[in-house]
Amino acid sequence: VMFVLGFFIDFLEIAVVVVPIVAPILLADPGANVTAVWFGVMVGLNLQTSFLTPPFGFSLFYLRGVAPKIVKTIEIYRGALPFIALQLVALIIVALTPSLVNYLPTRVTLSVETAPPPINPRLQYCIEEYLFDYYDTEGDALRGHVDKLREANLSVLPEKRQQAVNESLDRTLHTFELVSLVRQTEADRLNYEPQYRPLHKQVRRLQSQQRIIELEIEELNQNVIRISRSENPDQIALERVEAKIENRKTEIAELQSQIPATWTEANKTFTDLDKAEEKARRSYRSNVDQAYETIAELRTVLEGAEELTAIEPQLAALEEAVVHNSSEDAMAQIKESEQVLGPIGGTSSIKTKLSRARRALRGKNPDSEKALQELQEGLKIYGSELDWRRQAAVELGHALATYDEAIKDTIGLRLQRRLPPEQIQSVASCQSVHRDRSLQF
């Protein structure tokens, strides 16, 4: 349509008049296979072609203005035909292969500093397509890394953290089962789509016609109200409108009768298959997130061992501050220690004790004994935390770092800040191809 309009209408008029009408319709229809980038390029190519198409092509007028009089206008028109043909070829190529248009913008978007993180919902399907193939080829290597970490000296960790690490490793191994489940549920849905699609298209077309008629009935009902409320209601006009309403209702009943009897069951079957796939994908995502969170948190805790060691003198001085200093001064020192502990991972139990000690010193009747007791309990926890962190950093730190490096771009990919460079190309290629989700609506 825009190409034909280019023969007669200025490109600005096409952009102002046609685009606001066409764009919302195409971009809102999930089955239209249209992305905003692709649509913009198609519009741009059409507008560019309008500069060449007679009789109102601007480029033709420009050439006419500078060409010698011996060159006839009809010759200029003929000379423009090969270039118009090239533009049409470009339009056809872009129309048939949207990925040619979408790939580069998508890749650039994923490569810049402000790129969406891997946990972005729009990226999940393509990331999983890449990772599932990776698991097929490198699954044994991942299992090997799990075995190596199990062989490491996990006994240096507190019991709860040992249990958390073992559960994390179990989740990593469970990932492969969940991948198989996702693939199976996806295959079930895809196998059912060919027989469901024609039925879905037929029913949605009938329902669309029904909605149009229902809107018309609403308008007719408004007319009935307006006629009835007038001072001298026109009974003939009222009966005519009511007759139209009945006719429209009959049309709706006829449309509903055309819906196949198998539609309800078929729609339920497809919906169940789609939900099963989505549930499997959610299970996979939750599993890998929990599998990696434990490892990432433990590494953060071990890396904070030096910082925790550095504040030992400051914490040790708190007892003396509570005994010899005023309540206000002691509270200020405790508050300062809490702030120092804040950025250090895994110190919440220590901070809780310090906070209770500080609260015990508040008010008109500060309880120094209770504050001292809470401080001593906090220092005991601090000593215990410091001991196991130092030992774990030496005996387990390297094995944990090696394991983290092995899984962070696969099992832990969703929790990274950006996609790694080697995955951007694959994800961009996948993202540039439209996924037809029309059956989900």
PyMOL commands that set and color helices and strands:
alter all, ss='L'
color gray80, all
select helices_A, chain A and resi 2-5+11-17+19-28+30-32+36-50+58-66+73-96+99-111+121-151+154-156+159-229+235-257+263-303+305-310+312-324+327-341+348-360+368-395+397-407+413-415+421-431+438-440
alter helices_A, ss='H'
color red, helices_A
deselect
rebuild
show_as cartoon
